[in-house]
Amino acid sequence: MKSPAVLPITALLSHSFWYPFARLSYGAYLTHSIFMLFREYNSERGTWASQFEAVLLFCAYLSFAYLFSLIITLTIETPCHRIYKEFIKNEKSAQNDSKRAATNTE
């Protein structure tokens, strides 16, 4: 991936622009089956070979999965990530800075 021929593609795909979309799509991947199973187990009888209903259900599952992923990302994942960056990551960097300062004074 460090070849000059694929460097533009690598730069495009590794840009920070894609980070929120990756988080949302992973959340949708984890939650879409919940909505599918919920409908299947709560219906009295299944549908068979209904193309129109299959398309509508696909759109509904996709919408619910991304909406649920957005809600979970905004209410749980983002605050937890900020807490981690504030308390854990800053503490580690402060410890590393103190170690560097101790080695520089010796």
C-alpha positions in Angstrom: 0.0 0.0 0.0 3.0 2.3 0.1 3.5 2.0 -3.7 3.4 5.3 -5.5 0.9 3.9 -7.9 -1.8 3.4 -5.2 -0.9 6.4 -3.0 -3.9 8.5 -4.2 -6.3 5.7 -3.4 -4.7 5.1 0.0 -4.8 8.8 0.8 -8.4 9.0 -0.1 -9.5 5.9 1.9 -7.4 6.8 4.9 -8.8 10.4 5.2 -10.5 11.3 8.4 -13.6 12.2 6.4 -14.6 8.5 6.4 -14.4 8.0 10.2 -18.0 9.0 11.1 -19.4 6.9 8.3 -17.3 3.9 9.3 -18.6 4.2 12.9 -22.2 4.4 11.7 -21.9 1.6 9.2 -20.3 -0.7 11.9 -23.1 0.1 14.3 -25.7 -0.6 11.6 -24.0 -3.9 10.9 -24.2 -4.9 14.5 -27.8 -3.9 15.0 -29.7 -4.7 11.8 -30.2 -8.3 12.7 -32.0 -7.2 15.9 -34.8 -5.5 13.8 -35.0 -8.4 11.4 -35.3 -11.0 14.2 -37.8 -8.8 16.1 -40.1 -8.7 13.2 -39.8 -12.4 12.3 -40.4 -13.6 15.8 -43.4 -11.3 16.3 -45.3 -12.0 13.1 -48.0 -14.7 13.1 -47.1 -16.0 9.7 -44.3 -15.3 7.3 -44.3 -13.8 3.8 -43.2 -15.8 0.9 -41.9 -14.5 -2.5 -43.2 -11.0 -2.1 -40.7 -8.8 -3.9 -42.4 -5.5 -3.1 -42.5 -6.2 0.6 -38.9 -7.5 0.6 -37.8 -4.1 -0.9 -39.8 -2.1 1.6 -38.6 -4.2 4.6 -35.0 -3.8 3.4 -35.4 -0.1 3.3 -37.0 -0.1 6.7 -34.4 -2.3 8.3 -31.6 -0.2 6.8 -33.2 3.0 8.0 -33.8 1.7 11.5 -30.3 0.3 11.8 -28.6 3.6 10.8 -30.9 5.6 13.0 -30.3 3.3 16.0 -26.6 3.4 15.3 -26.6 7.2 15.2 -28.5 7.4 18.5 -26.1 4.9 20.2 -23.1 6.7 18.7 -24.2 10.1 20.0 -25.4 8.9 23.4 -22.9 6.2 24.4 -19.9 5.9 22.1 -18.9 9.6 21.7 -19.1 10.4 25.5 -17.2 7.3 26.4 -14.5 8.1 23.8 -14.2 11.7 25.1 -13.9 10.3 28.7 -11.2 8.0 27.6 -9.3 10.8 25.8 -9.7 13.1 28.8 -8.7 10.8 31.6 -6.9 7.7 30.3 -5.0 9.1 27.3 -3.9 12.3 29.0 -2.8 10.4 32.0 -0.6 8.1 29.9 0.9 11.1 28.0 1.6 12.9 31.3 3.4 9.8 32.6 5.4 9.6 29.4 6.3 13.3 29.7 7.4 12.8 33.3 9.6 9.8 32.3 11.1 11.8 29.4 11.8 14.7 31.8 13.4 12.3 34.3 15.7 10.8 31.6 16.7 14.2 30.3 17.8 15.5 33.7 20.0 12.5 34.3 
